[in-house]
Amino acid sequence: MTQRHTRFGPVEVVYDDAVLVPRPWTIEQSRWAAALLQDLPAGPVLELCAGAGQIGLVVAVETGRALVQVDVDPRACDFARGNAERAGVGSDVRCGDLRHALTGDERFPFVLADPPYVPSEDVDALSDDPKDAIDGGADGLDIARTCIEVAGAHLLDGGLVLLQLRSSEQADLLRPEAVDHGLEVAEVRTVGTSGALVLLRRTP
C-alpha cells in the first residue's frame, strides 16, 4: 500500500489508505488543547483513538509535553510511532483495546480523543475512509462512550478532556453518560460544518 505524506501544522504525517486521512479541520483540536494545557498540572497527554498520531503530536510539539497514544489498529500504531520519531516527540504508543491499554494507577492532566463517530447507516456513503476508522455504531457514539469511560478513570483532579465528535447533537446525547463517569460537558465548539469539539471536566 502506497504511503502518503502531508503537513499537519508543524508536523509531517505519514499514512496510507488503511488509516484515516488527516483532516485539516482537526488541527483546531490540537490548538485548543495546547492553549488549555498552559494552565494545567505537569504530566503527559493521553490521546485515545490516536490514528496516525497527528493531533497529539501537534500538542506535544507546541507544549513540550510527552504523549501516551492508544489505538486498536496495529497499522495506525506503526504510523504513530514513526510520525512521533520524525517530529522528535516522546510518545509511548500502545496498541490495543482502550480499556486495557493503561494501568490502573496512571493519571493524566489532559485527555484527547478522536473516536469513530459516524453512525453505521451512514458509513457506506463515505467509501473513501476505512470503515473501522469511522464506524461509531448505531448512533455514532459507541467508541466515544468508551473514551469517556477511560478518561473518567484516568484523569487527574483539575484535568480536562477534549473529545472530537460529528455534531453538537451528539454532544448533547453524551451529557448524561459523561456524568456517570464523573465528567460534565463544559463547552462545545463546532468547526464550520466539519465537526464538533467537546470540552469535559470533572463534575464538582
Backbone hydrogen bonds, N-H to C=O, Kabsch-Sander energy under -0.5 kcal/mol:
donor,donor_aa,acceptor,acceptor_aa,energy
4,R,15,Y,-3.5
6,T,13,V,-1.9
8,F,11,V,-3.0
11,V,8,F,-1.8
13,V,6,T,-3.3
15,Y,4,R,-1.9
19,V,16,D,-1.7
26,T,23,R,-1.8
27,I,24,P,-1.5
28,E,25,W,-1.9
29,Q,26,T,-1.4
30,S,26,T,-1.0
31,R,27,I,-2.5
32,W,28,E,-2.1
33,A,29,Q,-2.2
34,A,30,S,-2.5
35,A,31,R,-1.9
36,L,32,W,-2.3
37,L,33,A,-2.2
38,Q,34,A,-0.5
38,Q,35,A,-0.9
39,D,36,L,-1.5
40,L,37,L,-1.4
45,V,66,A,-2.5
46,L,110,F,-2.4
47,E,45,V,-0.5
47,E,68,V,-3.0
48,L,46,L,-0.5
48,L,112,L,-3.0
49,C,70,V,-0.9
50,A,70,V,-2.2
53,G,50,A,-2.4
57,L,53,G,-2.1
58,V,54,Q,-2.0
59,V,55,I,-1.4
60,A,56,G,-2.5
61,V,57,L,-2.7
62,E,58,V,-2.3
63,T,59,V,-1.6
64,G,60,A,-2.6
67,L,90,G,-2.3
68,V,45,V,-2.5
69,Q,92,D,-1.7
70,V,47,E,-2.8
71,D,94,R,-1.8
77,C,73,D,-2.3
78,D,74,P,-2.1
79,F,75,R,-1.9
80,A,76,A,-2.7
81,R,77,C,-2.4
82,G,78,D,-2.2
83,N,79,F,-3.0
84,A,80,A,-2.2
85,E,81,R,-2.2
86,R,82,G,-2.3
87,A,83,N,-1.7
88,G,84,A,-0.7
88,G,85,E,-1.0
89,V,84,A,-2.5
91,S,89,V,-0.9
92,D,67,L,-2.5
93,V,91,S,-1.0
94,R,69,Q,-3.3
94,R,92,D,-0.5
96,G,71,D,-1.9
96,G,94,R,-0.6
100,H,97,D,-1.3
101,A,97,D,-0.8
101,A,98,L,-0.5
106,E,103,T,-1.6
108,F,154,H,-2.5
110,F,44,P,-0.6
111,V,160,L,-2.1
112,L,46,L,-3.4
113,A,162,L,-1.9
114,D,48,L,-1.6
118,V,134,I,-2.5
120,S,137,G,-2.2
122,D,119,P,-2.3
123,V,119,P,-0.6
123,V,120,S,-1.2
125,A,122,D,-0.9
126,L,123,V,-2.1
127,S,124,D,-0.5
129,D,126,L,-1.8
133,A,130,P,-1.1
134,I,130,P,-0.6
134,I,131,K,-1.5
135,D,131,K,-2.4
136,G,118,V,-3.0
136,G,134,I,-0.7
140,G,137,G,-0.8
142,D,136,G,-2.8
145,R,141,L,-2.3
146,T,142,D,-1.2
147,C,143,I,-2.5
148,I,144,A,-2.2
149,E,145,R,-2.2
150,V,146,T,-2.7
151,A,147,C,-2.9
152,G,148,I,-2.6
153,A,149,E,-1.3
154,H,150,V,-1.1
154,H,151,A,-0.7
155,L,151,A,-0.9
156,L,108,F,-3.1
159,G,156,L,-2.3
160,L,109,P,-1.9
161,V,200,L,-2.4
162,L,111,V,-2.9
163,L,161,V,-0.5
163,L,198,V,-2.9
164,Q,113,A,-2.2
165,L,196,A,-3.0
171,A,167,S,-1.4
172,D,168,S,-2.0
173,L,169,E,-1.6
174,L,170,Q,-1.5
175,R,171,A,-0.9
175,R,172,D,-0.6
178,A,174,L,-2.6
179,V,175,R,-1.6
180,D,176,P,-1.0
181,H,177,E,-0.6
181,H,178,A,-1.4
182,G,179,V,-1.9
183,L,178,A,-2.4
184,E,201,R,-2.5
186,A,184,E,-0.5
186,A,199,L,-3.1
187,E,199,L,-1.4
189,R,197,L,-2.8
191,V,195,G,-2.7
192,G,190,T,-0.8
194,S,191,V,-2.2
195,G,191,V,-0.8
196,A,165,L,-2.7
197,L,189,R,-3.1
198,V,163,L,-3.3
199,L,187,E,-2.9
199,L,197,L,-0.5
200,L,161,V,-2.9
201,R,184,E,-2.1
202,R,159,G,-0.6
203,T,182,G,-1.9
